[in-house]
Amino acid sequence: MGDDYPTLFRSEQMSLMQFLIPTEVAHDTVAELGELGNVQFKDLNPAVNPFQRSFVGEIRRTEEMARRVRFFESQIQKEKDVVPIRSLYDSASLVTVGPSAAHNIDELDVTLAAHETRLVQMNDSYKTLSERTRELVEARHVLRETAVFFEKAETQQTDIRTSFDDSSAPLLQHDDREQQYSSTVQFDLEFVAGTIDRTRISTFERVLWRVLRGNLYMNHTDIIEPFIDPATGAETRKNVFIIFAHGDALLAKIRKVAESMGATLYPIDANADKRSDSLREVTARLEDLETVLYNTGVNRRSELVRIGEHLARWQDVVRKEKAIYETMNLFNYDVRRKTLVAEGWVPTRDLTMIHMALRHATEESGTSVVPILQELRTSKTPPTFTRTNKFTEGFQTIMDAYGIATYQEVNPGLFAIITFPFLFAVMFGDIGHGLIIFFAALYMIFQEKKWARQELDEIVGQFFYGRYIILLMGMFSVYTGLMYNDIFSKSLHIWHSGWDFLEAEPNGASYALSNGHIYPFGVDPAWHGADNGLVFTNSYKMKMSVVLGVIHMTFALCLQLPNHIKFKRPLDIYANFIPQMIFLQSIFGYLVVCILYKWSIDWSTRDTEPPSLLNMLIAMILSPGKVDSTAQLYRGQGFIQVVLLLLAAVCVPWMLCMKPYFQWKEMQKIQGQGYVGLGHRSGGPRESADEVLEIEEEGNGRVIVEEMEEEHEQHDFSEVVIHQIIHTIEFCLGCISHTASYLRLWALSLAHAQLSEVLWSMTIEKFLGVSGIFGTIALVMVVVFWFSATVFILCIMEGLSAFLHALRLHWVEANSKHYQGEGYSFTPLSFAKLDEKE
Amino acid sequence: MASVFPVIFILAIVLGLMACGYLFVPKGPQQTTIRTAIMLTLASCYLMWMVTYMAQLHPLITPYRSTKGGESL
């Protein structure tokens, strides 16, 4: 495995680099590095308050621009008719680096501010006009409805005349004016007219009745159309009311009560002609307002369309600028050299790319001063960076979800690419279902380019992210389906079966005889439909789960070796790896060997009965050495089992004691040296003086921020012992429980097969024999139902369940054998990733 | 007739294929990934086939039907 290429086996080697960037080039350099996406900058001003950092002003300005862009976006989204937003790929580009950059940003700021003021103005005027329109519509309703009242009242004019006796004086005053108009109405009642919410009308009536002691006549009608509030879109229903009363005091009271109940009063004239004049006026004004409203709407829409052309580009620019300035805030300003100093983690492999990017940035900006790059020596742990492509990304993510790998430890994600779909398939094995999910994944992969650009729904997005995982899951499921001989709960009869069924007996029972032939690839189809088919299948699948489980765990245990070798921990190999391996193999490896051995023997030629392996294992531990000769698997079994048990028993104290003992000896050695070192310390002051001089020198890679959290190996011996005890107990108990845990491979595949069979027998099978038109139609409907149940229940639900269990097997059973998972992930400044974060 | 020989024979073939996979994958950024994938696929598929084959070598029970007719495609 060559060193020239990155591998998924370990995380990449990282270097801590120090950048000395002249201030003029700083913005463009950071922009270039952001596009590259390979540097994770360290915060060199941890003690500084975010409001006191150097680039706070620029960030504030970009925030203001971002706020405006968000405002535009929300306005566009609120429009009922979709306003097209031109995608980023098609948008005109805006140059943000180089000598014209500052000018472009200023221009952008001004443009955004102008658009915002215009948009806000239009919104406000639209709102005001809408309210005005609403009032006028109400007035029109009032005019119309009150006309009805007055016409009704005309006919009852004489009755009213006689019931009211006083307050003739004010009426007389009106008389002259009345006579100018040709009115037969001699209305001498005064009234208040207006509109009120429908919900309040009854309360209004009751209050008025009480206040005026019944001295009123009120009439009200519903306004049929509801009024829609333009801001919220809520509908309110109103009624028109008209209240007749006499006397100024009463009218004043009515007006007060009406206003307190939130009614709107309109001045209506008693005279019919004057009313029709008012109606005409209101209608004319309404028409004018409608026109103005329409024009405002059209203008606003065209403004939004213009904004939509550039919106994506603005969002992109604003986001990048903000990221650039936030990053620049992390830098340290070196006063003497007038440069910004930055520190960051870079994958060692990408150093040349970084150099080129820096050179490119200086060329773009037009200056001739190139930023300087220096490597720093440090004892801090670098971040973990695994270089993935679109295929391996999904697998790496699901393994990272358990914990990020420690820097440069063996990456379980590499192996999960195959083992995860394989264990999934063992639980899901069905050719038909496997094909369904395989084609679903294939479809998503073909639509890859298009879907990657879209904003996908959360759930669909999850499935899309894991499309390659699903593809592999489908492929392996077809293989295990072939093994289990299961396609939509039926079995395939490709080769000669190994069983010949005899003639059926009178009670319908039929037995099979072995014809010596072994079905070469998969489970013999004769077992399908047999009454004791499950007995065979259960035994087969349980034993297969144990075999696969022990082999998977052994493999995971072996992954410890490369870690111990790389990090130079030979003690761990002898004190941890070897006893663990011996313990695991002496009990469970032995079990696997016994399973395979028992299968390979022809029991018909042996005189002993085939022993139950489970009882054999239990007896091995509970009563070692005693093996019944009639129930033995092989000769000498008792002796061998005792030896294996002793081996396992020896491993426990081995694991408990060896490592703490050696670490204790090491601590003694260091302490011994430490005492010697104190005497040496008298030469100390001279040393520190040298250090100070070194910092002053040019070109010295001194880490600027020496954080105080140096890993001081304060080994309390009791901690070491406790840690080792926990580790030992965890491993030993874990061996047993994890081996049993692998039985879920059997359990889920059984459940899947049974569910599939039940679905078939309860749906299609019942309708296969029905003849005639009714039969065919019913069959078609049942097939549709069967297929949708297959997809939703068997593929999606069972698929998710098997996915979860396969993942658990990887996280708990496999990773606990070798994984440390104490790293932190590499989060570079990357403009492409900014997109994903939003 | 039913012997363990096919198991061993196929094991030899699979080991040979795994060695080919290890040796003949071209150098490149994906070498480790492809190698691991090929070897693990061969190993896991062989394991499952081997277990299935051996479970049927000398079966301890025979299939038995209480109703007429099988259900195979």
Interface residues (C-beta under 8 A of the other chain):
Chain A: M1 G2 D4 Y5 P6 T7 L8 F9 R387 N389 T392 L414 F415 I417 I418 T419 F422 V426 Y479 T480 M483 I487 K490 S491 L492 H493 G498 W499 F501 A504 N507 G508 A509 S510 Y511 A512 L513 S514 G516 H517 I518 Y519 P520 F521 G522 V523 D524 P525 A526 W527 H528 G529 A530 D531 N532 G533 V535 F536 S539 Y540 K543 M544 V547 L548 I551 L596 W599 S600 I601 D602 W603 S604 P610
Chain B: M1 A2 V4 P6 K27 G28 P29 Q30 Q31 T32 T33 T36 A37 L40 T41 S44 C45 L47 M48 W49 V51 T52 Y53 M54 A55 Q56 L57 H58 P59 L60 I61 T62 P63 Y64 R65 S66 T67 K68 G69 G70 E71 S72 L73
